[in-house]
Amino acid sequence: MKKIKLYSFLFTYLFCCAVLNAQSQQSLYWQSGTLLNPLRLFPVKIGDKAEFIDLDKDGDPDLMRYKTSNGYSVQWIDDDDDMKITDIEGDIDNDCLMVDRNNDGKYGSYDDLIVDWNDTDNDGKGDMQILTEYAREEDKNKPWGPGHVMISLDLDHDNVLNYIDWSNFTLRGWIHDGASDFYEDYHGKTLFLKIHTSPEKMNDARLNWENPFLFYDPDKDGLSEHAIRFLDTPRANKADDAFKTNLTGKISYAAVTFDADNDSRPGNEFDYDWTLNFRGEGFDYTKQKHTFKNLRGLPAADTLFMDPRYRQLSELLYPDHESAWDLIFKEGKWAQVWFTYDEDDDCQRWERVELYEPKDPYLMGAKKGGLDDNNQADPAGDRGEWDLDNSGGGKLYISPLDGKLHLYGAEKGYWRIDQNANHFRQWVEFMTVTDQVARQTVRKLLR
């Protein structure tokens, strides 16, 4: 009898917990407040049903619209015509998610987020993701941020693309675990194209600002051994220009970075040792065309977007992994070459050793006019060299005097020695105090 009463009590307790948990789903989901972020949205609000709409009048649904349990209005566009009225959300091979973040009834307008998946090789898995984030209406005339366009390609098929916080629909590409295990796909052989502006402000949707960021994995260990960053610097626009961000179709900045000793590993996923940076007229990249299957979205859904150009594309223009080297060293017209070496080996940034600048060697601190003027550069521990007339053509050599790698043709250089690697200023602005303490602990263990 006691066992029966105990079982009855446990059943009642668990039932009550389930009811309370269901009620809490109106605002929370199981991963709320954690970094555990499964690839699914909060479910439909309890008591509500999704609305299905046939956009192209072919007899089956093309649009699913509902409100999530945490209060966001979302809709899925079915670009590959496989949606069913029994679905609970769209799929991530060829569908498009639109989020009305400000709940104004518009899903492709100011302050909204669009995530569009494409299966470029028809293997049933989305290997391309276009994330567009519109600025708020009060910021619509600002040429640079807020807002984002970030296009990611999963070239090594590890099924990792942009890291998005599905609880509030924000791009969180700089969150990481430990020292440098970033949740965004900067690892292995991959690439992305990115600009910090609202998509409707761009003059040509085929172009981009970081166009692209290339990551190389020659030993195929899932970690990036070197990377290349290309920039198309936008022109200054006129006050009455409809497009506030005018891209040029030319790369005027190229940075090559290497993990020279290949010492990256789990727990130390990024350990680049030096960066070579080219600046000047650069090269034209408009002939670097890349066409993609399934990139064009459902035409009947174009009217849902304030700016549907990304849905209408069939190609993107950017240098790729194979063409990048010749474009830099054979076609590029460069005025200056900068070189920075991480002598104290404490650089664990995801993209490069941040460059020292040819400024005052005795001033220290971000925006103080010294070598580390860039707020992402180390105050001490790195060595910078600059060929300000490109007389050396970007060549490197090993000096017989010190056995170190140097920039050929450099007029000057400085090394701020940090013997014990105590000075470190990099992506700390993205970290909490707890993260910083944890990172310092990891660094001590790695030494």
Buried (B, 14 or more C-beta within 10 A) or exposed (E): EEEEEEEEEEEEEEEEEEEEEEEEBBEBBEBEEEEEBEEEBBBBBEEEEBEBEEBBEEEBBBBBBBBBBBEBBBBBBBBBEEBEEEBEBBBBBBBBBBBBBBEEEBBBBBBBBBBBBBBBEEEEBBBBBBBBBBBBEEBBEBBBEBBBBBBBBBBBEBEBBBBBBBBEBEBBBBBBBBBBBBBBBBBBBBBBBBBBBBBBBBBBBBBBBBBBBBBBBEEEEBBBBBBBBBBBEBEEBEEEBEBBBBBBBBBBBBBBBBBBEBEBEEEBBBBBBBBBBBBBEBBEBEEBEBEBEBBEBBEBBBEBBBBBBBBBBEEBBBBBBEBBEEBBBEBBEBBBBBBBBBBBBBBBBBBBBBBBBBBEBEEBEEEBEBBBBBBBBBBBBBBBBBBBEBEBEBEBEEEEEEEEBBBBBBEEBBBBEBEEBEBBBBBEEEBEEEBEEBBEEBBEEBE
